[in-house]
Amino acid sequence: MKYQRLVWLLLMTIFALTPKTARAQLWSNPTLVAQVSELGGPAQLLRVAGDTLRLVAGARDTLFGVARMTEYWNAGDSWCGPDVFWSDSVGDFWVSGRAALDPQRRIWATWSSVIPSQWPPYYSDGAVWFALRDNLGWQPADRADQGLTEAPFGMSFTGDRGGDWYLGWGYSDGGGTQFGSGARYQLWQDSLWGSRIRLRSGFQESYGRPSLSPDPDSGAWAVISHGNYGTDELLVYRLIGGADSLRFSISAPSYVVSDGIATDSAGRIWVIYVVGDYVHGGELHWVGIEREQIVDSGLVSTQAVGTVLAAVDPQGVVWAVWRHDSAVWTSYNRGRGWTEPEVVADSSSLLDCIAFDGEGLPQVVFERMTGQQSQICITRRLSHVGAAERRPTKQPGPSVRLLSSNPCAGEARVEFLVGGETRVDLRVRDITGRTVAVLADGILRPGVYCRDWRVAPSVPNGVYFLNFAAGPHNTVQKLVLTR
């Protein structure tokens, strides 16, 4: 026993004197790309070839000052620029730009601008612009759409495998009680921009800009947030050429702050969105769509605020990037669930984009505000997450869950998932089997839905049962009412 104690003390001494290995750093220290007086819209990072990167960003000097579109490029570990390829000094109020690469490695830049005729919130001369950069440099900018009486905001831009380009934006118009908003897109086909196409619009309603992602075969997918007096949902559209169709309606438990969409090589669609409010944020949710059916959904993080980014890397790993507590966070999914969030950068003001370098490693562009200056920064993950795991072949069926506390007092919120178009019956019964409330009864498209049971004063406290039937699937949950 004496010798065992001595050996134990010797081992503990060696362990105490051995230098501890620090936790591996997952992301590089941020690199400063540029510093501008005020950034107009998110910056877009593009990998032109190999390690050659270009960053396209809109900027403005003051609220009613010069607006411009700029390009920066890397030279090793340092950055050069800006190269200004468009500017306007007539008092543009806002510039919001996006960019993408075509198969010939040419850069397509798109942006929008508006001039306020009266503030708030009347607008005139809204414009959507585009420019092309080839091996000779930037070509003169031109307007994709002219004579807008509405204010475009929030751009999204993607190309499909057939060479068509989809340009989407949200817009607002009017003022006071006549305020309205909507979402549009335009198609670049056969070397021409087609007429703008309205996806959704409405007075006294809130529509976000369409987030776009290409389909592996042809066309693109678009997701739009829609709010109307507390009823919030995500609308998922299929775009093929100049035709579009609503495929899914995803009910949200509260206000949709932002959303992102990505498609992987297998054709699975990933919709990621923040619900809560713009100031304090909320939760980060996701929905998986496969073969025209919603097959999975859940929570990525309990804390998120502002913009959310979604992207798929060359290995098929899905990435979600968001902000919380002034830091940038990320989580990835290799087909078996979302990982614990990891910190990308510990200080940021805005989130711009995620892209992948020549090795397939993710790079995140974000902004930091220092006084009146905006710093554009970039950071890179230092290692791969490993080979993509095979996705489970078993697909979950319809499901239901109670979002409110149980026991509940006066109101209960229920969320349920419908994988394919089917008849759904959701009702509340008492202990005798009598129907107390019908929350859903009819044929529903695939989607995630929310329903509220607002208990009438005449309904007594006690034990109730939530009966959910979707096709052959049946579920019963106990619900206790206490006031």
C-alpha positions as CSV (number, residue, x, y, z in Angstrom):
1,M,0.0,0.0,0.0
2,K,2.9,2.4,0.8
3,Y,4.5,1.8,-2.6
4,Q,1.2,2.2,-4.4
5,R,0.7,5.6,-2.7
6,L,4.2,6.7,-3.7
7,V,3.5,5.7,-7.3
8,W,0.2,7.6,-7.3
9,L,1.9,10.7,-5.8
10,L,4.6,10.5,-8.5
11,L,2.1,10.2,-11.3
12,M,0.1,13.1,-10.0
13,T,3.3,15.2,-9.8
14,I,4.2,14.4,-13.4
15,F,0.7,15.3,-14.5
16,A,0.8,18.6,-12.7
17,L,4.2,19.5,-14.2
18,T,3.3,18.5,-17.7
19,P,2.4,21.5,-19.9
20,K,-1.3,21.4,-20.7
21,T,-2.4,21.5,-24.4
22,A,-4.7,24.4,-25.1
23,R,-8.0,23.7,-26.7
24,A,-7.5,23.6,-30.5
25,Q,-8.4,26.9,-32.2
26,L,-11.0,26.1,-34.8
27,W,-11.1,29.5,-36.6
28,S,-8.4,31.9,-37.6
29,N,-8.0,35.3,-36.2
30,P,-10.1,37.8,-38.2
31,T,-8.3,39.5,-41.1
32,L,-9.3,43.1,-41.9
33,V,-10.4,43.4,-45.6
34,A,-11.5,47.1,-45.7
35,Q,-12.8,49.9,-43.6
36,V,-15.6,52.1,-45.0
37,S,-17.6,55.0,-43.6
38,E,-20.8,53.0,-43.9
39,L,-21.5,49.7,-45.5
40,G,-24.7,49.4,-47.7
41,G,-25.9,45.8,-47.6
42,P,-24.0,42.6,-47.1
43,A,-20.6,42.0,-48.6
44,Q,-20.2,38.9,-50.9
45,L,-17.1,36.7,-51.0
46,L,-16.3,34.8,-54.2
47,R,-13.5,32.3,-55.0
48,V,-12.6,33.1,-58.6
49,A,-9.9,30.4,-58.9
50,G,-7.6,28.6,-56.5
51,D,-6.8,30.9,-53.7
52,T,-7.9,34.0,-55.6
53,L,-10.7,35.7,-53.7
54,R,-12.8,38.7,-54.6
55,L,-15.2,40.6,-52.3
56,V,-18.0,42.7,-53.7
57,A,-19.7,45.2,-51.4
58,G,-22.0,48.2,-51.6
59,A,-21.1,51.3,-49.6
60,R,-22.4,54.8,-48.9
61,D,-20.7,57.8,-47.3
62,T,-23.7,59.3,-45.4
63,L,-27.4,58.8,-45.3
64,F,-28.0,61.0,-48.4
65,G,-24.5,60.9,-49.8
66,V,-22.6,59.0,-52.4
67,A,-23.6,55.4,-53.0
68,R,-21.2,53.0,-54.7
69,M,-20.4,49.4,-55.5
70,T,-16.9,48.2,-54.8
71,E,-14.6,45.2,-55.3
72,Y,-11.7,44.1,-53.1
73,W,-9.2,41.3,-53.9
74,N,-6.6,39.3,-52.0
75,A,-2.8,39.2,-52.6
76,G,-1.6,36.4,-50.4
77,D,-2.7,37.2,-46.8
78,S,-3.4,40.9,-47.5
79,W,-6.2,42.6,-49.3
80,C,-6.2,45.3,-52.0
81,G,-8.8,47.8,-53.2
82,P,-11.3,49.2,-53.5
83,D,-12.1,49.1,-57.2
84,V,-15.3,51.2,-57.6
85,F,-17.4,49.9,-60.6
86,W,-20.5,52.0,-60.0
87,S,-21.3,55.2,-58.0
88,D,-24.2,57.6,-57.8
89,S,-24.2,61.0,-56.0
90,V,-27.8,62.0,-56.6
91,G,-28.8,61.0,-53.1
92,D,-29.5,57.3,-53.1
93,F,-30.8,56.3,-49.8
94,W,-29.7,52.6,-49.8
95,V,-27.6,50.2,-51.7
96,S,-27.9,46.5,-51.2
97,G,-25.7,44.2,-53.3
98,R,-25.2,40.5,-54.0
99,A,-22.8,38.7,-56.4
100,A,-22.2,35.3,-57.8
101,L,-19.9,33.4,-60.2
102,D,-21.1,31.8,-63.5
103,P,-19.5,28.6,-65.0
104,Q,-17.0,30.8,-66.9
105,R,-15.8,32.3,-63.6
106,R,-17.2,35.7,-64.5
107,I,-18.6,37.8,-61.6
108,W,-22.2,38.9,-61.7
109,A,-23.0,41.7,-59.3
110,T,-26.6,42.9,-58.6
111,W,-27.8,45.7,-56.3
112,S,-30.7,47.9,-55.6
113,S,-31.1,51.6,-54.8
114,V,-33.9,54.0,-53.9
115,I,-34.3,57.7,-53.7
116,P,-36.6,59.0,-50.9
117,S,-39.1,61.5,-52.2
118,Q,-40.5,62.0,-48.7
119,W,-39.4,60.4,-45.4
120,P,-41.0,58.4,-43.9
121,P,-41.8,56.2,-45.8
122,Y,-42.5,57.3,-49.4
123,Y,-40.1,56.4,-52.2
124,S,-39.5,57.1,-55.8
125,D,-37.2,55.9,-58.6
126,G,-36.4,52.5,-57.1
127,A,-33.9,50.7,-59.3
128,V,-32.4,47.2,-59.6
129,W,-28.9,47.1,-61.2
130,F,-26.5,44.6,-62.5
131,A,-22.9,44.5,-63.8
132,L,-20.6,41.8,-65.2
133,R,-16.9,41.4,-64.6
134,D,-14.9,39.3,-67.1
135,N,-11.2,39.0,-67.8
136,L,-11.2,42.5,-69.2
137,G,-12.6,44.0,-66.0
138,W,-16.0,45.4,-65.1
139,Q,-18.5,46.2,-67.8
140,P,-20.7,49.3,-67.5
141,A,-23.6,48.8,-65.1
142,D,-27.1,48.7,-66.4
143,R,-30.6,48.6,-64.9
144,A,-32.3,45.2,-64.7
145,D,-35.6,46.9,-63.9
146,Q,-36.7,50.5,-64.3
147,G,-39.4,52.8,-63.1
148,L,-40.1,51.2,-59.8
149,T,-42.4,53.2,-57.6
150,E,-41.6,50.8,-54.7
151,A,-38.4,50.6,-52.6
152,P,-36.5,47.3,-53.2
153,F,-34.5,45.9,-50.3
154,G,-32.7,42.7,-49.4
155,M,-31.3,41.1,-52.5
156,S,-30.8,37.4,-53.3
157,F,-29.1,36.1,-56.4
158,T,-28.4,32.6,-57.8
159,G,-27.9,30.7,-61.1
160,D,-29.1,27.3,-62.1
161,R,-27.3,24.5,-64.0
162,G,-29.0,25.6,-67.3
163,G,-27.4,29.0,-67.3
164,D,-30.5,31.0,-66.1
165,W,-30.1,33.6,-63.3
166,Y,-32.7,34.3,-60.6
167,L,-32.6,37.7,-58.9
168,G,-35.0,38.2,-56.0
169,W,-35.7,41.1,-53.7
170,G,-38.3,42.3,-51.2
171,Y,-40.0,45.7,-51.5
172,S,-42.1,48.1,-49.6
173,D,-44.4,50.8,-50.9
174,G,-46.9,53.4,-49.7
175,G,-47.0,54.9,-46.2
176,G,-49.3,55.2,-43.2
177,T,-52.3,52.9,-43.3
178,Q,-51.5,52.0,-46.9
179,F,-48.1,50.5,-46.2
180,G,-47.6,47.3,-48.1
181,S,-44.8,44.9,-49.0
182,G,-44.0,42.0,-51.2
183,A,-41.4,39.8,-52.8
184,R,-40.4,39.7,-56.5
185,Y,-37.9,38.0,-58.7
186,Q,-36.5,38.4,-62.3
187,L,-35.1,35.9,-64.6
188,W,-32.0,36.3,-66.8
189,Q,-32.5,34.1,-69.8
190,D,-31.1,34.2,-73.3
191,S,-29.0,37.2,-72.5
192,L,-31.9,39.3,-71.4
193,W,-33.7,40.2,-68.1
194,G,-37.3,39.3,-68.2
195,S,-40.2,41.3,-66.6
196,R,-40.3,41.3,-62.8
197,I,-42.5,38.7,-61.4
198,R,-44.4,39.1,-58.1
199,L,-44.4,36.1,-55.8
200,R,-46.4,37.6,-53.0
201,S,-47.6,41.0,-51.8
202,G,-50.2,42.6,-49.5
203,F,-51.2,45.8,-47.7
204,Q,-50.5,46.0,-44.0
205,E,-48.6,42.8,-44.2
206,S,-44.9,42.1,-43.9
207,Y,-43.0,40.1,-46.5
208,G,-39.3,39.4,-46.4
209,R,-37.0,39.2,-49.4
210,P,-36.9,35.8,-51.1
211,S,-33.8,33.7,-50.2
212,L,-32.8,31.8,-53.3
213,S,-30.9,28.5,-53.7
214,P,-30.3,26.5,-57.0
215,D,-31.9,23.1,-57.5
216,P,-29.4,20.4,-58.4
217,D,-31.4,19.6,-61.6
218,S,-32.8,22.9,-62.8
219,G,-34.4,26.0,-61.6
220,A,-34.2,27.3,-58.0
221,W,-36.0,27.3,-54.7
222,A,-37.1,30.5,-52.8
223,V,-38.2,30.9,-49.2
224,I,-40.2,34.1,-48.1
225,S,-41.1,35.1,-44.6
226,H,-44.7,36.4,-44.2
227,G,-46.2,38.1,-41.1
228,N,-49.7,39.3,-40.7
229,Y,-50.9,40.5,-37.2
230,G,-48.9,37.8,-35.3
231,T,-49.5,35.0,-37.8
232,D,-46.1,34.2,-39.2
233,E,-45.1,31.6,-41.8
234,L,-42.4,30.7,-44.3
235,L,-43.5,30.2,-47.9
236,V,-41.3,27.9,-50.0
237,Y,-41.6,28.3,-53.8
238,R,-40.2,26.3,-56.7
239,L,-39.0,28.4,-59.6
240,I,-38.4,27.0,-63.1
241,G,-37.8,29.5,-65.8
242,G,-40.5,32.2,-65.5
243,A,-43.0,29.8,-63.7
244,D,-43.3,29.5,-60.0
245,S,-45.5,27.5,-57.6
246,L,-46.0,27.4,-53.9
247,R,-44.9,24.0,-52.5
248,F,-44.8,24.4,-48.7
249,S,-46.1,26.6,-46.0
250,I,-44.2,26.4,-42.7
251,S,-45.9,28.0,-39.7
252,A,-43.6,29.7,-37.2
253,P,-44.3,29.9,-33.4
254,S,-43.5,33.6,-33.4
255,Y,-42.2,36.4,-35.6
256,V,-39.7,35.3,-38.3
257,V,-36.7,37.6,-38.0
258,S,-34.6,36.2,-40.9
259,D,-34.2,33.0,-43.0
260,G,-31.8,31.2,-45.2
261,I,-32.0,28.3,-47.7
262,A,-29.5,25.9,-49.1
263,T,-29.7,22.8,-51.3
264,D,-27.2,19.9,-51.2
265,S,-26.1,17.7,-54.1
266,A,-28.7,15.0,-53.2
267,G,-31.5,17.5,-53.7
268,R,-32.3,18.0,-50.0
269,I,-33.5,21.5,-49.1
270,W,-32.4,23.1,-45.8
271,V,-34.5,26.0,-44.6
272,I,-33.0,27.7,-41.5
273,Y,-34.7,30.6,-39.8
274,V,-34.8,32.8,-36.6
275,V,-38.0,33.4,-34.7
276,G,-38.4,36.0,-32.0
277,D,-37.8,39.7,-32.5
278,Y,-35.3,42.0,-34.1
279,V,-33.9,43.4,-30.9
280,H,-33.6,40.4,-28.6
281,G,-33.6,37.7,-31.2
282,G,-34.9,34.2,-30.4
283,E,-34.5,30.6,-31.5
284,L,-32.9,29.2,-34.6
285,H,-35.0,26.5,-36.3
286,W,-34.6,24.3,-39.3
287,V,-36.7,22.3,-41.7
288,G,-35.5,19.6,-44.1
289,I,-37.3,18.9,-47.4
290,E,-36.6,15.9,-49.5
291,R,-38.4,14.6,-52.6
292,E,-41.1,17.3,-52.3
293,Q,-41.8,16.3,-48.6
294,I,-40.8,17.8,-45.3
295,V,-38.9,15.0,-43.6
296,D,-37.4,16.6,-40.6
297,S,-37.4,19.8,-38.5
298,G,-36.1,21.0,-35.2
299,L,-34.0,23.4,-33.2
300,V,-30.4,24.4,-34.1
301,S,-29.8,26.9,-31.2
302,T,-31.9,28.4,-28.4
303,Q,-30.2,31.8,-28.9
304,A,-29.9,33.7,-32.2
305,V,-30.4,37.3,-33.4
306,G,-30.4,39.0,-36.8
307,T,-29.3,37.5,-40.0
308,V,-28.9,33.7,-40.5
309,L,-26.8,32.2,-43.3
310,A,-27.1,28.7,-44.7
311,A,-24.7,27.0,-47.1
312,V,-23.5,23.5,-48.2
313,D,-19.7,22.9,-48.5
314,P,-18.1,20.7,-51.2
315,Q,-18.2,17.7,-48.9
316,G,-21.9,18.0,-48.4
317,V,-21.8,19.4,-44.9
318,V,-24.5,21.9,-44.2
319,W,-23.5,25.0,-42.3
320,A,-25.6,27.5,-40.3
321,V,-24.1,30.8,-39.2
322,W,-25.7,33.4,-36.9
323,R,-25.1,36.0,-34.3
324,H,-25.7,36.1,-30.5
325,D,-24.3,38.3,-27.8
326,S,-22.2,40.3,-30.4
327,A,-20.4,37.0,-31.4
328,V,-20.6,35.0,-34.6
329,W,-21.6,31.3,-34.1
330,T,-21.9,28.3,-36.4
331,S,-23.1,24.8,-36.3
332,Y,-22.9,22.1,-39.0
333,N,-24.9,19.0,-39.9
334,R,-23.4,16.0,-41.6
335,G,-26.8,14.2,-41.8
336,R,-27.0,13.1,-38.2
337,G,-28.0,16.2,-36.4
338,W,-26.6,19.7,-35.6
339,T,-23.4,19.9,-33.7
340,E,-22.8,22.0,-30.6
341,P,-22.4,25.7,-31.7
342,E,-18.8,27.0,-32.0
343,V,-17.6,30.6,-31.9
344,V,-16.4,32.0,-35.2
345,A,-15.6,35.5,-34.0
346,D,-16.1,37.0,-30.6
347,S,-17.1,40.5,-31.8
348,S,-19.3,41.6,-34.7
349,S,-22.0,44.0,-35.6
350,L,-23.4,42.5,-38.8
351,L,-23.1,39.1,-40.6
352,D,-22.4,39.2,-44.4
353,C,-21.8,35.8,-46.0
354,I,-20.2,32.3,-45.9
355,A,-18.1,30.9,-48.7
356,F,-15.6,28.1,-49.2
357,D,-12.0,28.2,-50.2
358,G,-10.1,25.9,-52.6
359,E,-9.8,23.3,-49.9
360,G,-13.5,23.4,-49.1
361,L,-13.0,25.1,-45.8
362,P,-15.7,27.7,-44.7
363,Q,-14.9,31.4,-44.6
364,V,-17.2,33.9,-42.9
365,V,-17.3,37.6,-43.7
366,F,-18.7,39.9,-41.0
367,E,-18.6,43.6,-40.0
368,R,-17.4,45.4,-36.9
369,M,-18.5,49.0,-36.1
370,T,-15.8,51.2,-34.6
371,G,-17.2,54.6,-34.1
372,Q,-18.4,55.9,-37.4
373,Q,-16.4,53.3,-39.4
374,S,-17.4,49.8,-40.5
375,Q,-14.7,47.2,-40.7
376,I,-15.2,44.3,-43.1
377,C,-13.4,41.2,-41.6
378,I,-13.0,37.6,-42.8
379,T,-12.1,34.5,-40.8
380,R,-11.5,30.9,-42.0
381,R,-11.9,27.5,-40.3
382,L,-8.6,25.9,-39.8
383,S,-9.6,22.2,-40.3
384,H,-12.2,20.1,-41.9
385,V,-15.0,18.5,-39.9
386,G,-14.4,15.1,-41.5
387,A,-16.0,13.1,-44.2
388,A,-19.8,13.6,-44.5
389,E,-21.7,10.9,-42.8
390,R,-24.4,9.0,-44.6
391,R,-27.9,10.3,-43.9
392,P,-30.2,7.9,-42.2
393,T,-32.6,6.4,-44.7
394,K,-35.5,6.2,-42.3
395,Q,-37.7,9.3,-42.7
396,P,-39.8,10.6,-39.7
397,G,-43.5,10.5,-40.2
398,P,-46.0,13.1,-39.1
399,S,-45.5,14.4,-35.6
400,V,-47.1,16.8,-33.1
401,R,-45.8,18.6,-30.0
402,L,-47.2,21.0,-27.4
403,L,-45.2,24.3,-27.5
404,S,-47.0,25.8,-24.4
405,S,-46.4,24.7,-20.8
406,N,-48.3,21.7,-19.5
407,P,-50.4,22.3,-17.4
408,C,-51.6,25.3,-19.4
409,A,-53.7,28.2,-18.4
410,G,-56.2,29.7,-20.9
411,E,-54.3,29.0,-24.1
412,A,-52.2,26.2,-25.6
413,R,-50.1,26.3,-28.8
414,V,-49.6,23.1,-30.8
415,E,-47.0,22.5,-33.6
416,F,-47.4,19.6,-36.0
417,L,-45.4,18.3,-39.0
418,V,-47.0,17.1,-42.2
419,G,-44.6,15.3,-44.5
420,G,-46.8,14.9,-47.6
421,E,-50.2,16.1,-48.7
422,T,-52.7,14.3,-46.5
423,R,-55.9,14.7,-44.5
424,V,-55.2,16.1,-41.0
425,D,-57.5,16.0,-38.0
426,L,-56.3,17.8,-34.8
427,R,-58.8,18.2,-32.0
428,V,-59.1,18.5,-28.2
429,R,-61.3,16.0,-26.4
430,D,-62.3,15.7,-22.7
431,I,-62.1,12.5,-20.6
432,T,-65.5,11.3,-22.0
433,G,-64.3,11.6,-25.6
434,R,-66.4,14.6,-26.4
435,T,-64.8,17.1,-28.8
436,V,-64.1,20.4,-27.1
437,A,-62.2,22.2,-29.9
438,V,-61.2,21.4,-33.5
439,L,-57.8,22.9,-34.4
440,A,-57.4,21.3,-37.9
441,D,-59.7,19.3,-40.2
442,G,-58.9,19.0,-43.8
443,I,-56.3,18.2,-46.4
444,L,-53.0,20.1,-45.8
445,R,-49.9,20.5,-48.0
446,P,-46.5,19.4,-46.6
447,G,-45.3,21.8,-43.9
448,V,-44.9,22.7,-40.3
449,Y,-48.0,24.2,-38.8
450,C,-49.0,25.9,-35.5
451,R,-52.5,26.0,-34.0
452,D,-53.7,27.8,-30.9
453,W,-56.4,26.4,-28.5
454,R,-57.9,29.5,-26.9
455,V,-59.9,28.0,-24.1
456,A,-63.4,29.4,-23.7
457,P,-64.4,30.6,-20.2
458,S,-67.1,27.9,-20.1
459,V,-64.6,25.1,-20.4
460,P,-63.8,23.8,-16.9
461,N,-60.3,22.9,-15.5
462,G,-59.3,19.3,-15.8
463,V,-57.7,16.7,-18.0
464,Y,-58.0,16.8,-21.8
465,F,-56.5,14.9,-24.7
466,L,-54.9,16.2,-27.9
467,N,-55.8,13.9,-30.7
468,F,-53.7,14.1,-33.9
469,A,-54.4,12.1,-37.0
470,A,-52.5,12.5,-40.3
471,G,-53.3,9.7,-42.8
472,P,-52.7,6.4,-41.0
473,H,-50.7,8.1,-38.2
474,N,-52.5,8.7,-34.9
475,T,-51.1,10.3,-31.7
476,V,-52.8,11.2,-28.4
477,Q,-51.2,13.5,-25.8
478,K,-52.5,14.4,-22.3
479,L,-53.2,18.0,-21.6
480,V,-54.0,19.5,-18.2
481,L,-55.9,22.8,-18.0
482,T,-55.5,24.9,-14.8
483,R,-56.5,28.5,-14.4
